[in-house]
Amino acid sequence: MDKKQAQVWGNHLKKPPNEQNVLFCAGRDVLPLPMADELLLPYDIWTNRAHCIMLHKQGLIPTTNLSSILAGLKQLEILVESGDYTLDPGKEDVHINVEAFVTENQGAEAGGRMHIGRSRNDQSACDMRLYLRAVGLSLFDSVKNFAAALLLQAEKNTESVMPGFTHYQPAMVTTWGHWLCAYVQGLCRDLERLAFAISQVNRNPLGAAAAFGTSWPIDRQLTTELLAFEKIDSNTLDCIVSRWENEAQLAHTGAMLMNHLSIMAQDLIFLSHPYSGLLQIDDDYVTGSSIMPQKKNPDFAEVIKSKAALANGFLTSLLSIQKGGLSGYNRDTQATKYLIMDLVRECEAAPIILQGVFESLSINTKKMKEQCETGFMNSVDIADHLARTLNLAFRDCYHLLARAVKLSAPQTKITTAALQKALAESGHPTEIAEDLTELHDPQKILNLRQHQGSPSPKQTHLQIEELSSELDTLAAPLVKLQNNIFAAQQNCNNYEV
């Protein structure tokens, strides 16, 4: 065994396993969880900068105090980025820790003025919105990149005929390219939901204070601009009552996405099973056994399915926490922070892992085509043809083909003799059974399906073009938002007193 190999399995693989995939599958078995408020440190620093710059512009704190506050926040930011700062649990939360740091390093005259005109309620709501916006944008990018990668694979496989399934049983002929386009169409809906969730989150609650405003003459429009929010969430009470809602909105999007990804995961398990062998997962993304040295397990897919269940559970909890709460701040909502952070932590790598899996998949087109020529998968196409040719009701042709399937057994494709006998029994001309060569060719079957959205190569190419354009359209507003966020951060970070 290679001394550098961390895991006990994998000596039979052609190359070392993907490290990100190994950690993704191991999950919390070996990875520690950070403090929840540790994740909010960068956002709390930004919120403090924006709030204190606003206080200065409103004449509520002197220039010397603002200089000291910004210097203290910069000191803290450097320590956070280098990993040399840890929150003190005795100070309860990120907000008091940050204020205490500035006070200890820049003096109480500066640090003691940071909390003018606000409460930890609106401060926490603001930090969480910045966090949710950031993770939402990051997830959007991951899903969009995954969808674009799937379209590249679809382009290569518009003629890769394969069986389609219902109830896990062979159903009708399709293509791998069409199957991949189905994934992307679903992911586009996920991207729409993500964009909507981000737009709902991207509103400024800062200035709501404890829920009922403040007597200080604050400028909420200025902090909106400094934090790159789209607009002010005006009513101060709703800003605080709705703290659970933003988390639930993103969680709903995440749960829907994970359900889509779990379907893909199950497809990969089924289609790559050695007994089907239509796909082969690259050694990068398989894992092994501690007792059976030959195993190549699709653990990533099983983990994604379980994480989809976790996401659904987190969403249910988020929808329940504020139910029946009195308007105003209730500490029940503290737990919403943990739930959404857990969901993000569990699920954010899933589209990235799947992108790597799909980009490295081996497609057994020969076996796919062979499987299309068995299991009577052209039955409905023959029934359709007879209904058109003989001017019969489709249901009559359906029963006729059911009889032909029965007569063809133990063969696994409809025989000419069986179809002729079924036609004769029904009193129809039997010669037509000899003119169905095209309907035994999977590729020619697909070419008969030329309506929009069908699996024919021509229509699949059109779908790829449409979906690619849709991805660009969905991404454009968020690219603009990311540029606005960067500009706002620069304005805060480089503010000249």
Buried (B, 14 or more C-beta within 10 A) or exposed (E): EEEEEEEEBBEEBEEBBBEBBBEBBBBEEEEEEEEBBBBBBBBBBBBBBBBBBBBBBBEBBBEEBBBBBBBBBEBBBEBBEEEEBEBEEEBEBBBBBBBBBBBEBBEEEBBEBBBBBBBBBBBBBBBBBBBBBBBBBEBBBBBBBBBBBBBEBBBEBBBBBBBBBEEEEBBBBBBBBBBBBBBBBBBBBBBEBBBEBBBBBBBBBBBBBBBEBBEEEBBBBBBBBBBBBBEBBEBBBBBBBBBBBBBBBBBBBBBBBBBBBBBBBBBBBBBBEEEBEBBBBBBBBBBBEEEEEEEBBBBBBBBBBBBBEBBBBBBEBBBEBBEEEEEEBBEBBBBBBBBBBBBBBBBBBBBBBBBBBBBBBEBBBEBBBBBBBEBBBBBBBBBBBBBEBBEBEEEBBBBBBBBBBEBBEEEEBBBBBBBBBBBEEBEBEBEBBEEBEBBBBBBBBBBEBEEEBBBBBEBBBBBBEBBBEBBEEBBEEBEEBBEBBEEBBEBBBEBEB
